[in-house]
């Protein structure tokens, strides 16, 4: 019975300063009461308090685990079904040109050259000749 109370004392007093001192105080008191042969209501009441704390701690841990698990599965299996276009721009170019986003800008490239485009305006453009197979 003493070891059971010492475990409770150490576990539930970890958050307080001097938890080992408090645990040792309870252990000494329980040993003294046990030696004197007293079936003290103090020991029973203390055990009930520690059991209630254990139940509360268990419930809190279970709720936290459920929330974390739900968030994990939501992030992993959530699928977006709609989207909203915030802004679009028409860029004139050949049919063979391809576009890739680069930060807030767009890079247009083809077999004739490459261009850096910002808000419908070409920032720079470089011509080259490429062959394809």
ABEGO torsion letter per residue (X at the ends): XAAAAAAAAAAAAAABBGAAAAAAAAAAAAAAAAAAGBBBAAAAAAAAAAAAAAAAAAAAAAAAAAAAAAAAAAAAABBBABBBBABBBBBBBBAABBBBBBEABBBBBBAAEBBBBBGGBBABBBBBBBBBX
